[in-house]
Structure formats: structure tokens, C-alpha cells
Amino acid sequence: MRFENMRNIREDRDIKQKDIAKILNVSQNTYSQYETGVISLTAEILIKLSDFYDVSIDYLLDRTNNPKLNK
């Protein structure tokens, strides 16, 4: 399963895969595989991405088109 919202938000903010991979402390290849669904996202990675982009985990996982967090 590809995670389109995760890719789109990264591209919309002009962030390269290698840059977000550094933030997550993973290789660029590993991050690429997260986006394409080749390997599963861990809870830790999802939380880091959600905090970094200030969006909901559901948005990152394409479960909603609403990026807002419910605080």
C-alpha cells in the first residue's frame, strides 16, 4: 500500500527523501520503502512524522484527507 499523503506532504514542503530519512535516523532507501508500503511503518516512525509535519497519523496513512490533529 502506497502512502500518497505521506509523499505529497513531503513534496509539498520541498523536502527530499534523504532529508526526512536523516530526521528519522533511517536510510533514504528505508524511507522510500515506507512511502511505497514495501516495509511497515512503526509506531515510533509514525509519531515522529506526525509531530514533524503537525498532521494526524490517520492523514499520513491515507485514512482521511483532513490533515488536522484532534487536540
LINHUPE-V843376 format. One record per residue. N is the residue number from 1. SS is DSSP state (H for helix, E for strand, C for the rest). BURIAL is # if it has 16 or more other ideal C-beta (glycine too) atoms within 10 Angstrom, else .. D_LAST is the distance of its C-alpha to the last C-alpha in Angstrom with 2 decimals. Layout:
<<N & SS & BURIAL & D_LAST> <N & SS & BURIAL & D_LAST>>
//
This chain:
<<1 & C & . & 27.81> <2 & C & . & 26.94> <3 & C & # & 23.39> <4 & H & . & 23.86> <5 & H & # & 20.34> <6 & H & # & 20.45> <7 & H & . & 23.85> <8 & H & . & 23.14> <9 & H & # & 20.22> <10 & H & # & 22.47> <11 & H & . & 25.41> <12 & H & . & 23.70> <13 & C & . & 22.92> <14 & C & . & 26.50> <15 & C & . & 25.76> <16 & C & . & 28.51> <17 & H & # & 28.17> <18 & H & . & 30.09> <19 & H & . & 27.68> <20 & H & # & 24.52> <21 & H & # & 26.76> <22 & H & . & 27.63> <23 & H & . & 24.05> <24 & H & # & 23.60> <25 & C & . & 27.05> <26 & C & # & 28.57> <27 & C & . & 31.43> <28 & H & . & 31.17> <29 & H & . & 32.78> <30 & H & . & 30.22> <31 & H & # & 27.36> <32 & H & # & 29.39> <33 & H & . & 29.77> <34 & H & # & 26.03> <35 & H & # & 25.69> <36 & H & . & 28.67> <37 & C & . & 27.76> <38 & C & . & 30.94> <39 & C & . & 29.24> <40 & C & . & 26.12> <41 & C & # & 22.90> <42 & C & . & 22.05> <43 & H & . & 18.72> <44 & H & . & 19.20> <45 & H & # & 19.83> <46 & H & . & 16.90> <47 & H & . & 14.51> <48 & H & . & 16.54> <49 & H & # & 16.53> <50 & H & # & 12.82> <51 & H & . & 12.46> <52 & H & . & 15.58> <53 & H & # & 14.80> <54 & C & . & 11.09> <55 & C & # & 10.83> <56 & C & # & 9.95> <57 & H & . & 12.74> <58 & H & # & 13.76> <59 & H & # & 14.52> <60 & H & # & 16.56> <61 & C & . & 18.40> <62 & C & . & 19.27> <63 & C & . & 17.75> <64 & C & . & 16.18> <65 & C & . & 17.08> <66 & C & . & 13.68> <67 & C & . & 12.31> <68 & C & . & 8.93> <69 & C & . & 5.85> <70 & C & . & 3.79> <71 & C & . & 0.00>>
//
